[in-house]
Amino acid sequence: MLAEELASYRGRDGLLVLGLARGGVPVAREIATALHAPLDVFLVRKLGVPHWPELAMGAVASNGSVVRNENVLSSLRISEAQVRAVIERETTELNRREQAYRGGRPVADPRGKTVILVDDGIATGASMMAAVGALQAAGPAAIVVAVPVGPPSACEQLAQEVDDVVCATMPPDFEAVGQVFVDFHQVSDDEVRELLAAPTSEG
């Protein structure tokens, strides 16, 4: 469904599809194949609140870009030392995954390209905002965010930051990303490696 909604990008010069690791990579693979575009992985980690890691207080991307949710930080009185400790831990994990997924292959350069940034869905939008911030610093020609599902508020917020947002479904009663998937298993490191290793139509 999502690839069909992105059909207008098929055949464009300088197209690059980036899947957010890990869940976004299988979705990005489908899109890259349908659009005949090269595929790479983009790494971003949620910064979980201490003792409540499911709640995001921000996110960090693999080039060091950090997005902070100041509302969460202030309302829960999270200290700078606590934030730094979580950033350090998640950066270590980002670096490990960079090595694990690419196996020494160079990172795709987004400079001057139309980048379609894909995830399996948006909940708070913190991870996607971190990814967008990191990509903007790399100088792409345009950034397109593409997700199967997200709440209308998060998709509208993202639309103010990027050139295009394609959200296949925006349930008014959004509860969680998994609600629109038949199969929402935890994607493994091995699956990501396999998806990246097999060529899409162009690479």
C-alpha positions as CSV (number, residue, x, y, z in Angstrom):
1,M,0.0,0.0,0.0
2,L,2.7,2.4,1.0
3,A,4.8,1.7,-2.1
4,E,1.8,2.4,-4.3
5,E,1.3,5.8,-2.6
6,L,5.0,6.6,-3.4
7,A,4.7,5.6,-7.1
8,S,5.2,9.2,-8.3
9,Y,8.8,8.9,-7.1
10,R,9.6,5.8,-9.2
11,G,12.3,6.4,-11.8
12,R,13.5,9.7,-10.3
13,D,17.3,10.4,-10.4
14,G,19.1,10.5,-7.1
15,L,16.5,8.5,-5.2
16,L,17.6,6.8,-1.9
17,V,15.4,4.8,0.4
18,L,16.5,4.6,4.1
19,G,14.9,2.2,6.5
20,L,15.0,3.0,10.2
21,A,16.5,0.1,12.1
22,R,15.2,-2.3,12.8
23,G,11.4,-2.4,12.1
24,G,11.6,0.1,9.2
25,V,14.0,-2.0,7.1
26,P,11.5,-4.7,5.9
27,V,9.0,-1.9,4.9
28,A,11.8,0.1,3.2
29,R,12.9,-3.0,1.3
30,E,9.4,-3.3,-0.3
31,I,9.4,0.4,-1.2
32,A,13.0,0.3,-2.6
33,T,12.1,-2.7,-4.7
34,A,8.9,-1.1,-6.0
35,L,10.6,2.2,-6.8
36,H,13.8,0.6,-8.3
37,A,15.9,2.6,-5.8
38,P,18.9,1.8,-3.7
39,L,18.3,0.8,0.0
40,D,20.3,1.5,3.1
41,V,19.7,1.4,6.9
42,F,19.4,4.5,9.0
43,L,20.0,4.1,12.7
44,V,18.2,6.0,15.4
45,R,17.6,5.0,19.0
46,K,14.8,6.1,21.4
47,L,16.1,7.6,24.6
48,G,13.9,5.9,27.2
49,V,13.0,7.5,30.5
50,P,15.0,5.9,33.4
51,H,12.9,3.2,35.0
52,W,10.3,3.6,32.3
53,P,12.2,2.8,29.0
54,E,9.1,2.6,26.8
55,L,8.4,6.3,27.3
56,A,10.6,8.4,25.0
57,M,12.4,11.5,26.4
58,G,14.0,11.9,23.0
59,A,16.1,10.0,20.5
60,V,19.7,9.9,19.1
61,A,20.8,9.1,15.5
62,S,24.0,7.5,14.4
63,N,25.7,10.7,13.4
64,G,25.2,12.0,16.9
65,S,22.1,14.2,16.4
66,V,19.9,14.3,19.5
67,V,16.3,15.3,19.7
68,R,15.0,16.0,23.2
69,N,11.3,16.0,24.4
70,E,11.6,18.9,26.8
71,N,8.0,18.4,28.0
72,V,8.8,14.9,29.2
73,L,12.2,15.9,30.7
74,S,10.7,18.8,32.7
75,S,7.5,17.1,33.8
76,L,9.4,14.0,35.1
77,R,12.3,16.1,36.5
78,I,14.9,14.1,34.7
79,S,18.4,15.4,35.4
80,E,21.1,16.2,32.7
81,A,23.3,13.5,34.2
82,Q,20.5,10.9,33.7
83,V,20.0,12.2,30.1
84,R,23.7,11.9,29.3
85,A,23.9,8.4,30.7
86,V,21.1,7.2,28.5
87,I,22.6,9.0,25.4
88,E,25.9,7.3,26.1
89,R,24.3,3.9,26.4
90,E,22.2,4.2,23.3
91,T,25.2,5.6,21.3
92,T,27.2,2.5,22.1
93,E,24.3,0.4,20.9
94,L,24.0,2.5,17.7
95,N,27.7,1.9,16.9
96,R,27.4,-1.8,17.5
97,R,24.5,-2.0,15.1
98,E,26.3,0.1,12.4
99,Q,29.0,-2.6,12.4
100,A,26.5,-5.5,12.6
101,Y,24.3,-4.4,9.8
102,R,26.7,-3.1,7.2
103,G,29.6,-5.5,7.6
104,G,32.0,-2.8,6.5
105,R,29.9,-1.4,3.6
106,P,30.1,2.4,3.4
107,V,27.1,4.4,4.4
108,A,25.0,5.6,1.5
109,D,25.6,9.4,1.0
110,P,22.3,11.3,1.1
111,R,23.8,14.6,-0.1
112,G,21.8,16.1,-3.0
113,K,19.4,13.1,-3.1
114,T,15.7,12.7,-2.6
115,V,15.7,10.5,0.5
116,I,12.6,8.5,1.4
117,L,12.9,7.8,5.1
118,V,10.8,4.8,6.1
119,D,9.7,3.3,9.4
120,D,7.1,0.7,10.4
121,G,5.1,3.5,11.9
122,I,5.1,6.6,14.1
123,A,3.9,6.7,17.7
124,T,5.4,9.8,19.4
125,G,7.4,10.8,16.3
126,A,10.6,11.3,18.5
127,S,12.7,8.7,16.6
128,M,11.6,10.0,13.2
129,M,12.3,13.6,14.2
130,A,15.8,12.6,15.3
131,A,16.3,10.9,11.9
132,V,15.0,13.9,10.0
133,G,17.3,16.2,12.0
134,A,20.3,14.0,11.3
135,L,19.5,13.8,7.6
136,Q,18.9,17.5,7.2
137,A,22.5,18.1,8.4
138,A,23.8,15.8,5.6
139,G,22.3,18.0,2.9
140,P,19.8,16.0,0.9
141,A,17.8,17.6,-1.9
142,A,14.5,16.6,-0.3
143,I,13.3,14.4,2.6
144,V,10.1,12.3,2.3
145,V,8.8,10.5,5.4
146,A,6.9,7.3,4.6
147,V,5.2,5.1,7.2
148,P,2.3,2.6,7.1
149,V,0.6,4.1,10.2
150,G,0.7,7.0,12.6
151,P,-1.6,9.3,14.6
152,P,-2.8,12.4,12.6
153,S,-1.1,14.8,15.0
154,A,2.4,13.3,14.6
155,C,2.1,13.0,10.8
156,E,1.0,16.7,10.7
157,Q,3.9,17.8,12.9
158,L,6.4,16.0,10.6
159,A,4.8,17.6,7.5
160,Q,6.1,20.9,8.8
161,E,9.7,19.6,8.9
162,V,10.1,17.7,5.7
163,D,9.2,18.0,2.0
164,D,6.5,15.3,1.9
165,V,4.9,12.9,4.4
166,V,3.1,9.8,3.2
167,C,1.2,8.0,6.0
168,A,-0.8,5.1,4.5
169,T,-3.3,5.1,7.4
170,M,-4.0,7.5,10.3
171,P,-6.5,5.9,12.6
172,P,-8.4,8.5,14.7
173,D,-8.3,5.9,17.6
174,F,-4.6,5.3,17.2
175,E,-3.2,3.1,20.0
176,A,0.0,1.5,18.8
177,V,1.9,0.9,15.6
178,G,1.2,-2.8,15.8
179,Q,-2.5,-2.4,15.5
180,V,-2.5,-2.3,11.7
181,F,-0.1,-5.2,11.1
182,V,-1.0,-8.9,10.8
183,D,2.6,-9.8,11.6
184,F,4.4,-7.4,13.9
185,H,7.2,-9.6,15.1
186,Q,10.4,-8.1,16.5
187,V,12.8,-7.8,13.5
188,S,16.2,-9.4,14.3
189,D,19.7,-8.1,13.4
190,D,20.0,-11.1,11.1
191,E,16.9,-10.1,9.2
192,V,18.2,-6.6,8.7
193,R,21.5,-7.9,7.4
194,E,19.8,-10.2,4.9
195,L,17.4,-7.5,3.7
196,L,20.3,-5.1,3.2
197,A,22.6,-7.6,1.5
198,A,20.1,-8.7,-1.2
199,P,20.1,-6.2,-4.0
200,T,17.0,-4.0,-4.9
201,S,16.5,-3.4,-8.6
202,E,19.1,-0.7,-8.7
203,G,21.5,-1.8,-6.1
